Amino acid sequence: MPCACQSKKKFEVVTTQTDPKTQQPKERVVFSSQHKSVADGVAKRYPGSVVREVDPKAKNGSTPAGK
């Protein structure tokens, strides 16, 4: 029987920064939570950050749900 945590939603706060060496944008997860309201609150602390929903079945937790 699968674990109950596998069906729960997960939200990540992601910032985008430009790598000074390659000048390529890089995404960095600065926070993750199972509660959207908490993730929204943390996102306010990081200018330009976004909150994205993560597919709970993704192994590393970095694949956005529905994409």
N, C-alpha and C positions, 0 to 999 in steps of 0.2 A: 504494500500500500504506500503511495507517495506521501511525502511530507506535506503538511498543510501550508507551509510557508512558500511552496512553489507556485501557489495560485494567487498570492498577494501581489499587489502593485508595488512598484518601487519607483521613486522619483530621484533624479540626480540634478544637482546644481552644477552647471558647466560654464566655464569661462573660456574665452578664446584669446590667445596671446600670440604675437608674432615672434617667431624664433629669430634672434638677432643675427645668427650666422647664415641661415638659409633664406630668411625673409618669408618663410612659409607660415601660415596660421596653424596653430596647434590648439587642440581642445584639451582641457584639463578638468577632470571631475574634482570639485572641491568639497562636495558634501553629498550624501545620499540618505534617503529616509523612506519609510513606508507611508508617510503622511504628507500630502501635498501642501497643506497649510504651513507645516514646519519648513519644507523646502522653499516655499515662497518667502518666508521670513528671512531665511538665510541668504537667499538670492539678493535681497535688498542691500546686503552688506558688500556685495561684489558688483561694482559698476559694469554694465554690459553683459552680465551673466544671464543665462536662461535656465528654466526648469524643464526637464524632459522626462517623459514616462519611459520606463525601461521594461522590456519584455521579461517577465519573471522566469521564462524558460531558457533565456540566454545564459550561457555558462559563465562568461566573464562580466555580465551585467552592463555591457556598454552598447548593446544594440537597442535602438529606440523601438518601442512597440508600434506596430502597424506600418513599418517601413521595410 
